[in-house]
Amino acid sequence: MKNFFRVLILSIFFIGFQFNTHAAEKVEYLKTDWSFKGLFGKFDRGSLQRGYQVYTEVCSSCHSMKYLSYRNLAEKGGPEFTELQAKAIAASFEVTDGPNADGDMFTRPGKLSDKFVMPYENVKAAQAANGGAYPPDMSVLVKARGGGVDYIYSLLQGYEDPPVGVTLDDGVYYNKYMYGNKIKMANQLSDDLVEYADGTRATVEQMSKDVTTFLMWAAEPHLESRHRMGFKAIVYLIILTVLVYFSMKRIWSRIETKV
Amino acid sequence: MSDHEYTPKSKVGKWFNDRLPLLTLANHLTEYPTPKNLNYWWTFGGILTFCLITQIVTGLVLAMHYIAHADMAFDSVEHIMRDVNYGWLIRYIHANGASMFFLAVYIHIFRSLFYGSYKAPREIIWIIGIIIYLLMMAAAFMGYVLPWGQMSFWGATVITNLFSAIPLVGEGIVTWLWGGYSVDNPTLTRFFTLHYLIPFLILGLVVLHIWALHVPGNNNPVGIDIKKPSKDTVPFHPYIVIKDGFALLMFMIVFAFFVFYTPNILGHADNYIEADPLVTPAHIVPEWYLLPFYAILRSVPDKLLGVVAMLSAILILAALPWLDTSKIRSAVFRPLYKQFYWILVADVLILGYVGAMPAEGLYLLIARIATAYYFLHFLVILPVLGFKEKTLPTPLSITEPILGGSTNLAVAKNKESLNN
């Protein structure tokens, strides 16, 4: 038994490397309470809905979310708009469809089954419109950045005047959380930029938190069921382990050797 | 296989068994005499079997939904994560399962090193094990390429480029491996095919590994030969089955924690960015379980010699039964070897750490010293130690582990003959 705990300690030590390698490059990110962290972590519905609003009104003019569909907005564990609301949201977008019987492409209002409409036709068009920098697709952005949600949350609030001695080219901005501090996206958020339907005051901090929560859900749409299932699975395993432990003791009691 | 003849009780059973002796095999597996003093380090064989089966089953389901095409692979993985029922669960089990597999295999290998399980008459078990380990690394590497993220692409580029170090034919071999002039769709499809094939090769080798084990029987923490069956052994079922089961459940709790609560911590964030041949990531790092060998590769300034050093680091293990000249198996009775063993463990951990760091300055120096020590351990320390070391007296049987030394020898021998 004592040895077994040594196994566990060794395992943790081994895995600890990975944390170290990530920690090495990290600057201190801004901290906030994320409702989706922890064993029972869940998304804050209100925050997800507000985050969607920030995404649509601010980010979506440059950033695509190609893996999301409008139906996702009404699914359990997400922003949980009602189906009617989600349909209305979808219908507010023009979707290119076709070709029709005459061989022509046409536009129509969006449906639940449509993917989020892309801001640009293709990557080249996106680069041309943004000074050569491609605004990354935001579907899995949170998982594609080392610092995850804390990084995105900080970056949105990390715009500053460049320190003395740092010169910036045209269309390049200074951000203290960006890798190398130079970013091609201008500061997008300012207080009361959007008007939240639920009356929450739209401070930069609030909008950053809401949109980051929304991005976390976009990257991990099944996070809530994962946490729920994880808790049940681990409780089940612990109970079974205890039962098996006592059976083992009973069986080995026939032998003088201890287990 | 079994020492004693087995006859099924029922008539049908006897009829069947005479034609295909599956029941004899089942009887052999349940009755298989196992040393009763095996500790929990010995449960990792069963845990590894579980890992292999888990990887194969989850892998089969993933292959039903995955599309091996450079333009669609990344999308299809996201499709699995979002729209396939419990696809996220299956993929996270598979991805973290690879790490768990390696965690278990490293513990299994280091257990062998500590208790001298590779020594005669178990050399073949050991060598098959090393081949399994090599195949595991190949399977894991190719599996990591399949999601077609940035680390997939650039990892594949770095590793396949190693072959270009071979004189004269190197470049040709790399082109042949890629199926083109860079890592691209043909590379992806062949990696997928091989990633599907290798686990079944491993499964076959696992059968041989266990077969070879069942000829001499298990080594044990005391490391002495024991009589089988005797007072020193217990039948595999139920004693070892329940103990392995208990350890497996403990292991599964750790496994579940990773899958459900930190499923991406062992991966690299860059692999959630779709592969882009025009953008090279700042640091290209392999998965954690390959880091020690990556450190060895980078610590040699010459490319060809680096590759040779990395391969030798693994293949040297196959020669271990002959490099270790000591007659005593278990480190329990080898006071000096025990110390060198722990230094080796630390050395490999250090190599893993510097493997994750940029190859420059102090890190590079540490990597070089650690690499040199790694080879020193196997090529110099082990062979010399066998001749120089004063080992402690070993007991005559497991039931009398305290006995030893000349005065007790006669008594012990007498007792042993009484026991049997």
Interface residues (C-beta under 8 A of the other chain):
Chain A: M1 N3 F4 V7 L8 L10 S11 F13 F14 I15 F17 Q18 F19 N20 T21 A24 L39 Y67 N72 P136 S139 V140 K143 A144 R145 G146 G148 Y179 A219 E220 P221 H222 R226 H227 M229 G230 F231 A233 I234 L237 I238 L240 T241 V244 Y245 S247 M248 I251 W252 I255 T257 V259
Chain B: K36 N37 N39 Y40 W41 D75 E78 M81 R82 W88 L89 Y92 L103 Y106 I107 V234 P238 Y239 I242 K243 G245 F246 A247 L249 M250 M252 I253 V254 A256 F257 V259 F260 Y261 P263 N264 I265 L266 A269 D270 Y272 I273 A282 V285 W288 L291 L349 G352 Y353 A356 M357
